Amino acid sequence: MRRRAPTTLAVLLAVGAGVLPPEVGAQPGPVGVWNIRSRDMTDRATGGVRAVLLRVQDLGGRLDAEITSVINTFTPVDEFRHDGATMLVVYGSYEYTLRIDGDALTGTLVSPLGTQEVEGLRQHETLMYVGDEPAEFRTARPGVLGHVTLLDPPRDEPDPAGWVRSRIGTVDDVALIVGRRAKVAIPFTNAGDFADELLLHAGRPVTVVGVWVGGALRIESIEPEAS
């Protein structure tokens, strides 16, 4: 629930006393839902990002903390301490040391996988892992520029570029073919903006730097592999 803004009289009284009310002068405390992000050591398809939600509540003057588990439910943490702008959160073999700066936080996560930096934001509207607004997931994905349905040219094809160009109707038919045994075609949302490069490197191994838009990539750059 959002707190009501202080009345004008309350602000004037606080200023007259030489202090400002919390809404005007002080940094918000730890209470709220924090979206904490770290690099995913397992390198999943979410763009290499692991997100957890930490919910801190004030229960009659006592702070209570819960964190999302592997099955996406809130679970009480094993240890929670708050000292000024710092929070310590221990959950199983994961230990977070977090420093609050308004609605943002930074810190470290110590786990069996090592120590890594984390960052996060306080969410005000939702309990979504992507935050109150969907986040963009950028990737650098290697593959072969082939056909969206016919996939990549055969290995013994003497003219891979010609093979692809002769089979596409428009540049929108060009896709990034990834995988070795089970091949998958990743289409592009803005192929027309990179038409010359897509046709130039058709049939060749490349690395596409871009942003995931559903199951497609919005291209930012195309980097051909050195021959």
N, C-alpha and C positions, 0 to 999 in steps of 0.2 A: 504494500500500500504506500503511495507517495505521501510525504509529509506536507502539511499545509504551509504555505509561505507565511513568514511572520507578519503580524500587523504593523502598520506604520508606527503606532504608539509603542509597540514592543521594541522596534528598531531604535526609536528616539531615546527610549529609556536606557537601552543597552549602550548606545553611543555616549549618552550623558554619564554613564557609569564608567566609561573608559574601555569598554569591551564591545565586541560585535557578537551577535547571535551565531550559532553554528552554521546556519545556512549561508551567512554572508562571509564570515572570516575564517572558519576552521576547515581543515581537510576532512572529508567524510571518513568514518572509521571502517572497520572490517566487515560490518554487517552488509549482506547482499549476496547475490549470485555472481561468482567470478568464473569467467571462461579462461582457463589456463591452457596455453599451447606450448608444446615442445616438439623437437624434431623426432619423428617416428623412426626408431632404430630398426623396425621391421620393414620400413620403406613400402608401406601399403599404397593403394591406389588413390588415397586422399591427398596426394600431393606431398607426401612425406611429413605430414603434420599430425600429431596426436593431441587431441583436445579432451580435457576433463572439466567438469563443472564442480566448483566448490561452493557450497551453500553455508553461509554463516548467519545464525539467527541469535537475537537477544531474547533469552527466555527468562524474564523477570530479573534482569541484571546479570545473568550468567550466559556467557557466549557458548553456543553449541554449533559444531561444525559437522557437515556431511559431505561426502565426495562421491562422484559417480563411479560405479564398479564396472567390470568388464561386461556385465549384462545390462548396463545403462540404467541402473537404479541407484538412488541415493543411499549410501551406507555410512553409518557413523565412523569417524576417523578414530584411530587409536590414540592420538595425542594432538592437542591443539593448544597453542600458546600465542598470546597477543601482547606485544610490548611496544607501545607507541605506534610507529608506522611499520612494524615488523610482525609477520605472522610465521609461526612454525607449524607445519602440518605433517603428521606421520600417519601413513596408511599402509599397513603391511611392511613391505621392504622398500617403500617409496617415502622419501623425506623431502618435503618442500620447505625452502626458506625464502619467504616472499616479502618484498618491501612495497608498501602502498604509496602511491602518489596520486591522490584524488581518486579518479575512477580507473586508473591504470595501475598495473603492478609489474615488477620485474623480480628476478631471483634465480635460484638454482634448484635443480631436482637431482637428488642422489638416489640411485637405484642399482640393482645388480648389473645393469648395462653401463654403469659409469656415472659421471657427473655431467650435466648439460644445463645450459641456460634456458629459462622459461620466461614468458611474458603473458600478460593477460589483461582483460578489461572487465569492468563490472557491467553486468547486463541489467537493464531496467524493464524490458518488455517481455522477454521470452525465456524458455528453458531449452534453447536450441544450441547444438554444438557449434554451429557456424556463427553464433552471436545473434544480436538483434537484427543484423542485416547479413545476408549471405556473403561469405568471403570468397575472394577469387583465389583459385589454386593454380599457380604457375608451374610449368613443368618443362624439362628439356628431354624430349622423347626421341630416341633413335629408331630408325626403321627405313623402309624402302618406299619411294614414291611410286605407287602403282595405281590400279583401277579399283574403284570402290566396291565392285562386286566380283571382278575377275582376279583381284589381288595382284601379286607381283609377277614379273616375267619368269619363265622357266630358267633354270640355272645355265642351260646350254644355249640360251637365246643370244645370237651374235649382236643384235641391235636392241638392247633393252629399252632405250628411249623411244625408238620407232615402234616397238611393240605396244607401249603404253599409249603413245600419241595416236596410233591408228585405231585404237579401241574406245577412246573417249569421245563423247558427243560434245561436251563443253569442259572447261577447266574444273567445274564443280564435280566432275567424275573422278578427279585425281584425289587419292587418299593416302594416308600414311599406313603402310602395312607393317604390323609388328608381330612378334612371335615367330618361332621356328617351326614347331610341329603343328600347333593349333593357331593358324594365322588369323589375325583380326584386322579389319580395315577401319581406320579412324578418319572420318570425314573432317572437312574444314568449314568453318562458318564464313570465312572471308577469302575464299580461294581467288576470287576475282581481283583482289588487291595485290596478290602475289602471282598472277598468272604467268608472267614472263619467267620468274624463277622456278615455278612448279613445272613448266614445260621444259625449261633448260635442263633441269636435274631429274626429269622423269626417268623411272627405272633404276635410279641410283640410290645408294645408301646415303641418308642425310640425318641430321638431328634437327628437329623442329622445336623451337622455343615458342611457347604459347600459353594460353590460359584455357582451362577446361570450361566449356559451356555445355552442360549436360554430358552427352557422350561424344561431343565433337571438340575440336581445338580451334581457338581463335589465334591465328598465326601472328607472332611478333617478329620472328626471323627464321630463316632457313640456312642451315650450315652444312654444306656438303662434306662428306668424308674425304680426307686426302687420298688421292689415288696412288 
